[in-house]
Amino acid sequence: MSNRVTHLKAAHYFSVASQTLSYTKAAKQLHVSQAAVSQQIRLLEEYLGVPLFYRSGRDMRLTSQGLELAEHLTQAFDFISKGLDSVKLEPIEGTLLVSGLQSFVSLWLMPRLWRFSDLQKDITVKLFSADERIDIHAGNIDVGIDDNKHLSINSQNTTKRTLISSDIIPVCSPSLAERIGLYQPTDLLKCWMIQVDDSSYQWKTWFEELAICPIRSKSILWAEVNSWYMGISAVKAGHGIFLCPKFMVQKELDEGTLVQAYPKALNEKIEFYAYYAKNSPRKARIEAFVDWLREESNGQNNAPIKTEPHQPLPWP
């Protein structure tokens, strides 16, 4: 170990004494005896080979070397203090940085977020949508939300909690369903078909599960998109049929602006998780948010979204 590190305690005692210009007052601030302060400063002076204090009558003054050292140590201990504060466990109040897939954030989380704000008025949520996973240990994000296909974490330093498990169903506009006449699975082949660029959630798989094969993906596919949000936007505009998570379009299904094109869902469900660093200084804030997410999604995996109005904010 460096000799400089071994004198950190003595440097701390000297820094306090340089501000109080009194061993007695320094000892009181440090909650130690006056003798302990005197001993540590004597050790520091022996190591440096120069005096740090001198007496002027009954007063204690800093030598020129003491003045220079005190200036450096004040800056150093301020820097150390800021570093400690930056990783100190924070209270539940404050800002929370949340990142998730654009589709989940836009279609599921945003319509409900006001309810969390009603419950936790002292927590401000900053939302980021990103279809690429962000490293929560880098300090830029507190909570990440991702699906089971893309989420691989180190369980030693990361907590993962399940939020939603949902069917993947074919959806389209009611006008398209009426115009085409969707009664048999093969009727869907008359439509433009949309899918995400994930091999688990594609039309070829859907038809194979119904023992309708061989189906060549290129012969039935109109568009392949890289997010659920893009495909849902297309079918809401009346274009094509899309395989998508049921919970993301439950509101539209209830309102009749979208319909399930055929009762068959893919055998494989999609699951979404929240993940966060186990030792995050914002743990209390994070767990309040994730607990709310789980409660909000409990029993609603394929259930309607209730959209009651929130309470108005009080006018100042």
Stockholm file with secondary structure:
# STOCKHOLM 1.0

chainA/1-316         MSNRVTHLKAAHYFSVASQTLSYTKAAKQLHVSQAAVSQQIRLLEEYLGVPLFYRSGRDMRLTSQGLELAEHLTQAFDFISKGLDSVKLEPIEGTLLVSGLQSFVSLWLMPRLWRFSDLQKDITVKLFSADERIDIHAGNIDVGIDDNKHLSINSQNTTKRTLISSDIIPVCSPSLAERIGLYQPTDLLKCWMIQVDDSSYQWKTWFEELAICPIRSKSILWAEVNSWYMGISAVKAGHGIFLCPKFMVQKELDEGTLVQAYPKALNEKIEFYAYYAKNSPRKARIEAFVDWLREESNGQNNAPIKTEPHQPLPWP
#=GR chainA/1-316 SS CCHHHHTHHHHHHHHHHHHHTCHHHHHHHHTSCHHHHHHHHHHHHHHHTSCCEEEETTEEEECHHHHHHHHHHHHHHHHHHHHHHHHSCCCSCEEEEEEECHHHIIIIITTTHHHHHHHCTTEEEEEEECSSCCCGGGTSCSEEEEETTTCCCCTTTEEEEEEEEECEEEEECHHHHHHHTCCSGGGGGGSCEEEESCGGGCHHHHHHHTTCCCCCHHHHEEEEESSHHHHHHHHHTTCSEEEEEGGGGHHHHHHTSSEESSSCCCSSCEEEEEEEETTCTTHHHHHHHHHHHHHHHTTCTTSCCCCCCCCCCCCC
#=GC SS_cons         CCHHHHTHHHHHHHHHHHHHTCHHHHHHHHTSCHHHHHHHHHHHHHHHTSCCEEEETTEEEECHHHHHHHHHHHHHHHHHHHHHHHHSCCCSCEEEEEEECHHHIIIIITTTHHHHHHHCTTEEEEEEECSSCCCGGGTSCSEEEEETTTCCCCTTTEEEEEEEEECEEEEECHHHHHHHTCCSGGGGGGSCEEEESCGGGCHHHHHHHTTCCCCCHHHHEEEEESSHHHHHHHHHTTCSEEEEEGGGGHHHHHHTSSEESSSCCCSSCEEEEEEEETTCTTHHHHHHHHHHHHHHHTTCTTSCCCCCCCCCCCCC
//
